[in-house]
Amino acid sequence: RLWLGDLLKSTLVSIVIVCMNRLDNLYPCLEGVRAHTGVPYECFVVAYRFSPENLARAQANFPWVSWIVSDGIRGFAENNNLALRQARGRYCFVLNDDTEIRQDVIGALVADMERLPQDTAIVSPRLLNADGSLQLCGRPPYPARYYVLQQWHLYKEPIDDTVGKTPLFGELFRTSNITGAAFLIKTAVFRELGWFDETYYFTPEDIALSTLARKRGYGVYVDRAVSLTHKWRTTATRISPAIRPAAVRGSLIFFSGGSRLKYFLLALPVWLAESAKRAKAACRLRRDPSEANRIAWETFRNISRSIFTRQSPKQLFMKYFHG
C-alpha cells in the first residue's frame, strides 16, 4: 500500500525489526505489518547471522523492506541501533520478530502520541500471549530489590500496570517501563537519549531506556486498547547458556548504578539463587540426561560463573556462544 515515491516524501514511522535467522518468526511479523499499517512508514529488518539462502529468500519475498546484514556478534541494542541510526521517520517503532500484528497498532499509537502531552517520549501497546491471554500492559517501577527477589521467586512483576489507575484519556495510562518487544518512540528523543545503551546485551536495555527517558523528564504511556501478540514462550532457543549469563551480568550492572559495593550486595544473593538452580538442574540431568535438561544445567552453571567476573555482557555471550 506504500510505494517508494510516497515513502521518500512522507515517512512518518521507521519500523525496526531484528531477526536472528528465524524466517518462521519473521514472515508472519512482516505480513502483519504490511496488512495492518495505515500510516506512511519505512521498514528495516536487521538480518542477524542469516544464512545466505534465507537472506536471499526473504529479500525476494519482501522487496519493500530495507535489509541490513549483521554478521558480527551483536546483541539486542547493537543490532537495533544499526537500523535506528538510519531512521527517517518522526517516530520509531521497535518490534520483535516474534510478534504478530492483527490491527493497525502503529497507526493507533501514532494517533495516541499526537494527542498526548508534548513531553511524551514513548507509548506502547498491550502484549498478548499466543493463546490470547494478557502478557504485559505497561510495567510498574522495578527497583533493584525486586530484581533480587525475583531470582528467588519471591516477587512476580505484575502483568497489568493499569489496574486501579485512572486513564489520562481513553485507554491511555501513564506507566514506568516498557518492554523491548514493541513500542513507539519519538525519533528525536531516541536520538537525544543515545539510542539503546550498548553496555547491555539482551537485558535490561528496555528498562534502561525508559528509566533514562523518565529521568530526563519524558512521559511513558501504555494504550490498553491496542494489542499485539508476542510469542516469546515459543521462541526460546538453545543459546540460552550464552544469553542468560550476559543478561544477568547486564542487569546487575544496571541496578548497581556503577557502585561496586551495591553490585556486590546485589550479586551475592543472585549468585546464591543461581547456584541453587544449578544444583537442582544437575539433579534433574542425572535422572534424565535429555537435551533440555543439559541446556538448563549449562545455563545455570554459566550464570553462576559469570556474576563476579569483570567481563562485559557481550564478552560473556561470546565466551559461551557456540553457534
N, C-alpha and C positions, 0 to 999 in steps of 0.2 A: 504493500500500500504506500510505500515511500520510495520515490525514485531519487537517484543521485543528485540531480539538479536541485530538487526540493531540499534534500539533506544539507547541501552546502550552504543554502540560503537561510535555513530556518531550524537548525538543530537546537532542540530545547533540552533534551536529555541525552547524556552519554551513558550507555549501559555497559557495565564491565563484568565479565564472567571469566573466572579462571577454571580450567578443566584439566585434570591430570589423566589424559588419555582414556577417558570414560565416555565413549560415544553413547552408551546406554543411558547415561545421565544427561548428556549434552543435547541430544536430539529432541527429547520432549521439552526441555527447557527452552531451546530456541524456537521450537514450533509454537509454544505458548506465548513467547514474546511477540512473534510475528503475527499471530492470530488475534491478540488481545491488547495491543498497544495502540492507543488512539491519539498520541501526540508525536510530533516530529522527533526522531531520535537517530542516533548512530549507535552501533553495537560493536564492541570489541570483545573478542574471545582470546584469552591468553592460552595458547595450546602448550601446556606444560608437559614436557617429556613425551610428546606424541610419537607414535611410530610413523614412519613416512607414509605407510598405507592409510592409516586413519586420518592423517592430516590431509592427504590428497582427497580422500572421500568426503571429509567434512567441508573442505573448501569448495568442492564441486556442488555439494548439496545445499550450501548456504552462501551463495556468492555475494549477498548483501552484507555479510559480516566482515569486519576488518580483523584479520588474523595476525596475532603477534606470537611468533615462535619463541618459546622459552625452554632451552635445553639444559641450562645450568641447574645447579642445586639452589632452589629458591623456595621461600615459604609463602604463606598467605599474603603478608604485607608486600614483600618484594614483587611478587607476581602481579598483584593488583596495581601496584604503583607503576609498573611498566606501561599499562594502559591509561591509568588515570592522568599521567603527565601529558598525554596526547588528547585529553578530553576537550571538546569544543562547546559542549552544552552548558546551559545555565545551571543545570543540575547534573549530578552524577547518581546513577542508580547502581549500587553494588549488589550483585546477585550470585548466589551459589549455583553451581551447575546441577546440583541435586534438588532443584526446586521445580515446581510446575505452576504456571500462571493460567488461571481459568476465568479471569475477569480483567478489566482494564486497571490493573493495580497501579501501574506507573502514572497513567492519566489521573487517577483519583488522588494519588499522593502529591502530584504537581498542583492540582486544584486546592488541596489542603494547604500546601506550602504558600500559595498565593493569597490565602485568607488568614494565615497565622501571623502572629506579631513579627515585626521586622527582625527581631533578634533571634528568630528561629534558625537553627542550623540543620537539624535532622528530623525527619519524620519516617516512621517505619510501619509496615503492615503487621497484622496479626499472622502468626505462623501456625499452620495445622500439621498434624502428623498424617501419614499416608492413609490412615483409617478415618480421617476427618475429625479426630479429637484435637483439643487445643494443645499446642506445644508451647508457645510463648505469646504473650500480649504485653509488650513493654517489659522492662526489667527494673526492679527497685534498686536502691543503693546496695552495694556489695563490698562492704569493708573487709579488711584483711582477716578479721576473726571469723567471718563467715566462710572464707576460703578454707581455713584450717579445720573448722568444724565439719565442713562438707567432706573433707578427706576421711573423717571418722564416721561418716554417715549420721552426724548429729544435727545437720542442717540441710534443708532442701529448699532451693531457690523457688519462690512462688512463680507459678507459670502465668498468672494474670495480675499485672500491676495496676489494673484499673478498678479492682474491687474496692468498693467503699469510697471511691473518688468521684468528684463532680467534673464532668467534661467541660472543657473550655467552650466548645460548641459541638453540636452533632455528636459524633462518637470519638472526638479527639481528646486525648488525655495527655497531660504532662507526665513524663517518665524520667528515669535517671540514666539508664544504659540501653544500649542496643545490642543486637546480635548481628554478626557479620554476614548472616545468610541472606539478608535483604534489607536495604534501607536507602532512602533518598536523602541526599545532602547537597547543599548549595556548593557549587564548584569553587567559588571564590573563597568560601570559608574553609573548605577542604584544603585548598592550596595554602591558605594562611596558617593552618594547623600543621602543615608539612606532610600532608597525605597520611598514609598509615605509618606508624612507627616501626621501622625495620629492625629495631632491637629484638622484637619478639618474632616467633616463628610460626606458630599455629594458634596460640592464645597467649595473652588476652588482648590482641590488637583492637577488637571491637570495644571492650570496656575502656581500654586506654584512650581510644579516640573520643568516646562520649564523655569520659571524665575530663579530658583536656578541653573539650568544647564547653562544658558547663563551667569549668574554672575560668574560661575566657568570657563568660557572661552570655553564652548562647543557650537557647532552649532546645530541648529534645522531647519529641512527642511520638505517640503511637495512635494510629487510627484503628479503632476496634471494628469498624465496619468494612475494612479492606483486608482480604486474606489471600494467602497463597500456601501451597503445600511444600513442606520441606521434608525430604525423605532421608533424613540423617541416620536413622536407625538401620537403614538398608544399605548404607554405603560405607560402612566400616571396612577397612582393608587390612591386609596382612602387614602393613608397615607401621602399625601401632607401636611396636617396640622401638621405633625411631621417633614417631610423632609425640608420644606421651612424655618421654623424658624432656624433650625440647619444650613442650607445653608447660610442664610443672616448673622447670627452671625459669621459663619466661614469667610465669605467674608469681613466683617468689621474688624475682627481680622487680616486677611492677609493684607488688604490695609492700615491699620493704622500702620503696622510695629512695634507694641509694644509701640507706643506713645499714652498716654491717651488723650492728647489734640487733636491729629489727629483723634482718634477714635470718640471723641465727635463731632468734626466738620463734620465728615462723617456721623455719626449715626443720627444726628438731622434731616437733610433733608431726609434721608432714612425713619426715623420714621414718618415724616410728610406725605411722599408719601404713605407709607403702611397704615397709619391711614385714609387717603383719600380713598384708595382702600377698606378698611374695611367698611367705611361708605356707599360707593356705593354698596358693596356686601350685606350689611344689607338691603338696599332699595330693591334690587332685590329679596332677600329672603322673604321679606314681601309680594311682589307682586306674587312671585312664590316659595312656600316652597318645591322645589324639592331637591333631594339628592345632585345634582351637585351644586346648589346654597348654600346649607348648608355647603358643604365641602369648597367652595370658601370663604364663610364668616368666617368659623372656621380657615382657613389657614391664612387669613389676621389678624384676631384677635390674633392668636398665635404669628405671626411675630411681631406685634406692641408691644406685651407684652414682647418680648424676647430681643429686641435690646439693652436695657440698663441694662440687667441682667449681673451678673458675672458668670453665669453658662456657661459651655463649650458647644460647639455644640452637643457633644454626650449626655450630661446631658439634653439638651433641647429636643433632639429626644426621649430620654427615658421618659421624662415628658409627652410628647404629644402622644406617640405611644400607640395605643390600639389594637394591632393586635396579 
